[in-house]
Amino acid sequence: GGDGSTLTGGDGSTLTGGDGSTLTGGSRSTLTGGFRSTLTGGDGSTLTGGFRSTLTGGFRSTLRIQYWDGKNERCRTAIAYVGEDGIEPNKPYNLSATGKFVRVDEKVKA
């Protein structure tokens, strides 16, 4: 799908959307969204979002968000694994200003 698209797929689906897209896939899905996209995947999914994206993955999912590292003038990818280092299943995450995964609802409280 192009920019601003809404994509929904079942288990094992592969979804790719442009900037500002909303992607929802079932278990073992692969989702890729551009800048400011919202991605939700079931258990065992791989989610990759652009800068300022929000990712929600089920158990054993992998979350990846690309961001610009201005200090070193290069693109970087932050990776988190659901079930490790405090990353909870079925909770929305994005990146802090320092490139660390932060739960979206916890950022609102701060």
N, C-alpha and C positions, 0 to 999 in steps of 0.2 A: 504494500500500500504506500501511497505517497504521503506527503506532509499532511498532518492532521487526520490521518486515517484511523479507523477503528477496526481492529482485526480480532476475531475470536476463532480458536481452533480447539479440537478435542485432544485426547491423549496422543502423545507422540508427534504433535504438529510442529511445523516450522513456520514462524511468523516473522516478517520483517516490515517495519513501518518507518516512515520518515520522521522529521522533527514534529514534536507535539502529538505523536500518535498514542493510542491506547491499545495495548495488546494483552490478550488474555488467552492462555493456553492450558491444557490439561496436564496430567502427569507426564514426565519425561519429554516435555516440549522444549524447543529452542526458540527463544524470543529475542529479537534485536530491534531496538528503537533508537531514534535520533535524539537530538537535543530536546530536553523537557518532555520526554515521553513517560508514560505510565505503563509498567509491565507487571503482570501477575501470572505466575506459573505454578502448576501443581507440584507434587512430590517429584524429586529427581530432575527438575528442570534446570536449564541453563539460561540465565537472563543477562543480556548485555545492553546497557543504556548509555546514551550520550550525557554530556554535561547537564546537570540539574534534573536528571531523570529520577523517578521513584520506582523502586523494585520491591516486589513482594514474592517470596518463593516458599514453597512447601518444604517438607522434610527432605534433607539431603540435596537441596538445590544449591547452585553456584550463582552468586551475584557478582556482576562486573559493571563498573561505571568508569567511563573514560572522562578525563578532565585535563585541563591545561595547567602545567607546572610552570608558572611565569618565572620563577627563580632560575630554573635550569632551561627555560625556553624549549619545552618539549611536551608532547602528549604523554600521559601516563594512564594506567589502568589500575584501579583499586579493585581487589578481589576479596570477597567474603564467602564463607561456607556456612549455610544454615545448619545450626546445631553446634557450631564451634565459636569460641570467643564471644559468647553472649548474643550471637545472632539467632533470633527466634523465628520459628516457622510462622508463616502467614501473617507477618507484621511488615508494614511498609518501611523501607530504608532509603535514604539518599546520603550524599556526602556532606561532611562539614567543610568549612573553609580550609581545613588542614588536610583534606583528603581521607578522612576516617569515616566509616559507616556509622550513621546515627539514625535511630528510629525516628520516624517523622513525628509521631505523637509526643515523643520526649522532647523534641526541639521546640514544639509549641509551648510546653510547660516552662521551659528555661527562659 
